[in-house]
Amino acid sequence: MNTTAPPLELRALEKLREEELEEARAIQSVMLPAESLRAGAVMISHEFQPVAAVGGDFLDYFQLTDGSVGLYMGDVSGKGLPAALYAALAVEHCAAYTRRALRRTMCLRL
């Protein structure tokens, strides 16, 4: 039984994998803040450079109703697509909580 894929099939699989990774990178970039945040005299911005094609790093920053700044960031253990998927889950969880609780007293304090 021959278990090796023909070269054309391998190239098609590699192309599909690269297209899926490109889509994952695009999704991951949407999960990051689109622009810097100015809150009084403070400017918050970021630069994201994953080591792998996609990664498990995430962050967001936002202004709370009292004028203070909320921030969350994290790095999901592991690298690559599995970490990116867990990061997407964490970001959505944090964002959903933030949308419901923009008052300082309701946000987590670490």
N, C-alpha and C positions, 0 to 999 in steps of 0.2 A: 504494500500500500504506500503510495507516494503522498507525503504530507506537506510538501513544499508547494507554494503557490507560484503559478507562472509569473514571469516578470511584468507582464501587462497588468495582471491582477494586483500585484504588489504596488505598482505605481498608482493604480486607481485607489487603493486603500490608503496610501500615503497622501494622496491629494485630498481625499475625503477627510482624513484626520487633520490635515492642515486647515481645511475650510472650517471644520468644527472648532479648532483652536482659535481661529480668527474670530469666529462668532462668539466664543467664550470671552475673548479679550474685549470685544465690543460691549458685551453685557457687563463685564466687570468695570469697564470705564464709566458706564452709566451709573454704577453704584457709588461712585466717588463724587464729592462736591464739584459742581460745574465751574465755580468761580471762588475767588478769595472772599473772605468775610471781614468787613471793617466794623469793629465795635468800639466806639470811642477812639482812643489813641492806639488801639491794638489792631493789627492786621494779621489774619490767619490765612495761610495758603499751604499748598502741599505739592509734592512732586512724587509720582508713583512710578517705580521701576522694578517690576517683579523679576526675580532671578530666573524663574522658569517662564514658559509661554503664558501661563496664567498662575495665579498664586492665591494664598489665603489671607492676604492683608486687607484690612478694611478700615475706613474711617469716615467720620462726618462731623461737621461743626455747624452750629446754628445759634441764633440769638434767641434768648428766652424772653418772656414777656416783661420781666423786670430789667432788661437791658444787659444782664450777664450773658456769658457765652456757655453753651453746652457743647460737649465734645465726647465722642467715643471713638476708640480705635482698638484694633486687635490684630492678632496674627494667628490664624488657625494652624494647628500643628500639622506638619506634613507639607507637601508641595504639590503643585500641579492641579489637575482638574478636580480630584476629590476635595482638596483643601478649598479651592475656589467655590465649589458647591456648598460646603459648610459655611464659608464666609458669606455667601449670598443669603443663606438662611439666617445667619446672625444679623446681617445688615437689615433685613426686612423686619426681624423681631425688634431691633432697636428703633428703627424708623417708625414702626407701628406704635410703639410705646411713646415715642417722642411726639408723634402727631396728636396723641390723646392727652399728653401731659407736658405742655410747654411751660408750665409754671415751675419755677425753681424748686419749690418745696416738694414737687411730685417727681422730680428727676432723681436718679440714683446718685448718691455721693460716695465716692471711693476714697 
